C-alpha cells in the first residue's frame, strides 16, 4: 500500500506540474512584437482571465484561458507599454501602463508623463479612458506595479520616477514613488517618494527600480526594489501615509538587477514582493524573489520574513538543477486562498546552447521546499536583436494558476502563452 500511495503521489505531482500550453496571441517581431505580458484571474469569476502585452494589446478569456479574444487598448493619455493587470475582489479588472498623450512616442517630451490606469467591468471586453497618478511633467514615470487589498479593494501602486530618463547628468535622480486609490481607480493619492537612497537615471543597477508592492491581511503595504547590488525593502503601517525612515536591506544582489543573458537584447533580475493573506499556516509571511549570478551563472532566489519585514532569511535557491545553466525572468505569486507559492521562470538546464524552456516552481510549505516542473511543451531560442521586454508574469487564485510568457520562433514570430495549471 505504501508503494502504491507513493506511485499515486508521483503521478499526481507530475500531472499537476504539466499542463496544456495555450497561445494567447502572436505578431511579427519587427521592432516590438508581443512581449512583456501580464495576466489576471478575475477574483469574482475565475473563468474570466485577462492578459496584456506591449505596446497596447489586451486579451480576454471566458473559459479559464482555453480560448482568447484580442483587442487594442486605447486611451486619450496614450498606451505605451509596461502592461500590468490585476483584478479586485468585486470583479473589476485594472490595466496599468505608461503614457504617450501626444501619440508621437519618443519624439514628444510628454511621453512617460504619468502612470495610467484603465478599468474594465465586463471582463476585459471594454475599458474606460482611464485615470492617472504621478503627473510630474517633465519628469518621467516608468516600471509600475499594482496590488489590491483583499479586504478593502484599495489599489496600491509603486513605480520609478526619473528626473529625466536616460540622463547622464549626476544631478538627475531616480526615486521610488507610491500612490493608492480608495475609490475603485477613479482618483489617486498624491504620489510620494518612499526610498531612502535615490539612484541615477541610466536605467541600470545604479537606478532605483523594480518596485512591486504587496499588502498584508491587515492592510500594511510592503515593497522591495533593486539598487546598487542590493534588494531594499520598505513598509507602511498606515495605508501608505508614512514609511520607514531607514530602508531594510533584504539581500545582496551580486551583479545587480541589470543582467546580461546571452541571446537577449536586455534583461533584468528585479525583485518581486508578495504576501500571504490566506487563512493558512503561513499567513502574514512576506516573500521576495529575484535573480542574480552569485554562483557564476543566473539563478532564481528567494527570501522571506516572518516579522513584517524586520528580518529576512538567507537567500534560498528556487531552481533545483545542478547545472551551470541560466535561469531568468522570474515572477512570484502567492495564492490568496491557499497560501501556496508559484514561481515562473525561463530555464536552460536541459541544453548546451541558448534553447530555453519555461519552468514553474511551487511550494506548499512557505518556501521551504520547491518542486520544479517544466511547463512549456517545446523550447525556443531568442535572438539578441528582438526585444523581449522586461518580465513575464503569473497569477494564482484558489488553486487555479496561470503563468504567462513570451517566446520567439523561426520566421520572426513573437507570441505570448499560458499554461492551464490547477492545484486543487
Secondary structure, DSSP 8 states (H G I E B T S, - for coil): -HHHHHHHHHHHHHHHH---EEEEEEEE-SSS-S-S-EEEE-SS-TT-EEEEETTTEEEEESSTTSS-EEEE---TT---S--EEEE-TTS-EEEEEE--TTS-GGGSTTTT-SEEEEEESSTTS-----EEE---TTSEEEEEEEEE-TTT--EEEEEEEESSTT---TT--EEEEEEEESSTTS-----EE--SS-B-SSSSTTS-EEEEEEE-TT--EEEEEEETTEEEEEEESSTTS---SS-EEEEE-TT-SEE--TT-S-EE---EEEE--SSSTTTT-EEEEEEE-TTSS-EEEEEEESSTTSS----EE-----S---EEEEEEEE-TTT--EEEEEEE-TT-SSSEEEEEEEEESSTTSS-EEEE--SS-EE--TTS---S--EEEEETTEEEEEEEEEETTTEEEEEEE-EE--
